[in-house]
Amino acid sequence: MSPDKEAVRQLGDQIGYGNMMFLAEECWHEKLERASYGPGGEFAVGPCATFMVPCPHLKKTKAYAKTHGWLDPAGHCDWCCGAGRVTRKVAAAMLARKKS
Protein backbone atom coordinates (compact mmCIF):
# COMPACT_ATOMS: atom_id res chain seq x y z
CA MET A 1 0.00 0.00 0.00
CA SER A 2 1.31 3.45 -0.89
CA PRO A 3 2.12 5.90 1.93
CA ASP A 4 -0.57 8.28 0.62
CA LYS A 5 -3.23 5.58 0.68
CA GLU A 6 -2.19 4.52 4.17
CA ALA A 7 -2.43 8.15 5.37
CA VAL A 8 -5.95 8.40 3.89
CA ARG A 9 -6.94 5.09 5.49
CA GLN A 10 -5.68 6.19 8.91
CA LEU A 11 -7.40 9.58 8.74
CA GLY A 12 -10.64 8.08 7.40
CA ASP A 13 -10.68 5.50 10.16
CA GLN A 14 -10.03 8.24 12.72
CA ILE A 15 -12.52 10.95 11.66
CA GLY A 16 -14.88 9.07 9.29
CA TYR A 17 -14.54 8.76 5.53
CA GLY A 18 -17.60 10.87 4.71
CA ASN A 19 -16.44 13.59 7.06
CA MET A 20 -12.95 13.46 5.53
CA MET A 21 -14.37 13.87 2.00
CA PHE A 22 -16.68 16.70 3.08
CA LEU A 23 -13.79 18.51 4.78
CA ALA A 24 -11.54 17.97 1.73
CA GLU A 25 -14.22 19.54 -0.48
CA GLU A 26 -14.48 22.50 1.90
CA CYS A 27 -10.69 22.96 2.02
CA TRP A 28 -10.43 22.76 -1.78
CA HIS A 29 -13.21 25.35 -2.11
CA GLU A 30 -11.38 27.72 0.26
CA LYS A 31 -8.09 27.21 -1.59
CA LEU A 32 -9.71 28.11 -4.93
CA GLU A 33 -11.28 31.24 -3.44
CA ARG A 34 -7.91 32.34 -1.99
CA ALA A 35 -6.36 31.85 -5.44
CA SER A 36 -9.14 34.01 -6.96
CA TYR A 37 -10.55 31.15 -9.03
CA GLY A 38 -13.90 31.53 -7.36
CA PRO A 39 -16.12 28.70 -6.21
CA GLY A 40 -17.10 25.67 -8.23
CA GLY A 41 -13.85 24.01 -9.19
CA GLU A 42 -13.67 21.70 -6.22
CA PHE A 43 -14.74 18.06 -6.27
CA ALA A 44 -18.21 17.68 -4.76
CA VAL A 45 -19.21 14.85 -2.45
CA GLY A 46 -22.68 13.35 -2.85
CA PRO A 47 -24.94 10.77 -1.26
CA CYS A 48 -23.88 7.20 -0.48
CA ALA A 49 -23.93 4.90 -3.50
CA THR A 50 -26.54 2.78 -1.71
CA PHE A 51 -29.09 5.55 -2.20
CA MET A 52 -28.35 6.02 -5.88
CA VAL A 53 -29.81 4.46 -9.02
CA PRO A 54 -28.52 4.54 -12.61
CA CYS A 55 -29.28 7.86 -14.29
CA PRO A 56 -32.17 7.45 -16.74
CA HIS A 57 -30.08 9.06 -19.50
CA LEU A 58 -27.99 5.87 -19.58
CA LYS A 59 -31.04 3.69 -20.27
CA LYS A 60 -32.41 5.80 -23.13
CA THR A 61 -31.07 6.85 -26.48
CA LYS A 62 -29.25 10.14 -26.79
CA ALA A 63 -32.08 11.45 -28.99
CA TYR A 64 -34.63 10.59 -26.28
CA ALA A 65 -32.49 12.24 -23.61
CA LYS A 66 -32.13 15.39 -25.73
CA THR A 67 -35.86 15.48 -26.49
CA HIS A 68 -36.60 15.38 -22.76
CA GLY A 69 -34.14 18.15 -21.98
CA TRP A 70 -31.77 15.99 -19.96
CA LEU A 71 -28.65 16.87 -21.93
CA ASP A 72 -26.88 20.19 -22.31
CA PRO A 73 -25.85 21.42 -25.78
CA ALA A 74 -22.58 19.46 -25.53
CA GLY A 75 -24.49 16.23 -24.83
CA HIS A 76 -23.69 16.01 -21.11
CA CYS A 77 -26.41 15.07 -18.64
CA ASP A 78 -27.56 18.09 -16.61
CA TRP A 79 -28.98 15.81 -13.92
CA CYS A 80 -26.12 13.44 -13.03
CA CYS A 81 -23.25 15.61 -14.34
CA GLY A 82 -21.62 12.55 -15.85
CA ALA A 83 -21.61 10.51 -12.63
CA GLY A 84 -24.16 8.12 -14.11
CA ARG A 85 -26.08 7.96 -10.83
CA VAL A 86 -28.91 9.98 -9.30
CA THR A 87 -31.24 9.52 -6.34
CA ARG A 88 -34.54 7.70 -6.87
CA LYS A 89 -36.45 10.99 -6.54
CA VAL A 90 -34.27 12.66 -9.17
CA ALA A 91 -34.78 9.71 -11.54
CA ALA A 92 -38.55 9.93 -11.00
CA ALA A 93 -38.46 13.69 -11.62
CA MET A 94 -36.52 13.17 -14.83
CA LEU A 95 -38.96 10.59 -16.12
CA ALA A 96 -41.98 12.74 -15.16
CA ARG A 97 -40.54 15.96 -16.63
CA LYS A 98 -41.73 17.19 -19.98
CA LYS A 99 -39.47 19.42 -22.04
CA SER A 100 -40.61 23.00 -21.72
FENFEN-V292669 format. One record per residue. PSI is psi in radians with two decimals (NA if undefined). Layout:
BEGIN
[[PSI] [PSI]]
END
This chain:
BEGIN
[[2.40] [2.70] [-0.63] [-0.78] [-0.69] [-0.69] [-0.73] [-0.77] [-0.81] [-0.79] [-0.75] [-0.75] [-0.59] [-0.81] [-0.09] [2.34] [-0.73] [-0.75] [-0.71] [-0.76] [-0.70] [-0.79] [-0.63] [-0.72] [-0.78] [-0.79] [-0.72] [-0.75] [-0.84] [-0.69] [-0.75] [-0.69] [-0.73] [-0.57] [0.12] [0.47] [-0.27] [3.01] [2.81] [-0.22] [-0.18] [2.73] [2.36] [2.44] [2.39] [-2.89] [2.85] [2.52] [-0.50] [-0.53] [0.09] [2.72] [2.81] [2.44] [2.32] [-0.46] [-0.42] [-0.41] [-0.15] [2.92] [2.78] [-0.66] [-0.75] [-0.80] [-0.71] [-0.77] [-0.61] [0.09] [0.42] [-0.43] [2.52] [3.06] [-0.45] [-0.04] [0.23] [2.50] [2.15] [-0.28] [-0.79] [-0.14] [0.56] [-0.06] [-0.43] [0.08] [2.52] [2.94] [2.86] [-0.70] [-0.66] [-0.76] [-0.76] [-0.71] [-0.69] [-0.81] [-0.48] [-0.34] [2.40] [2.44] [2.29] [NA]]
END
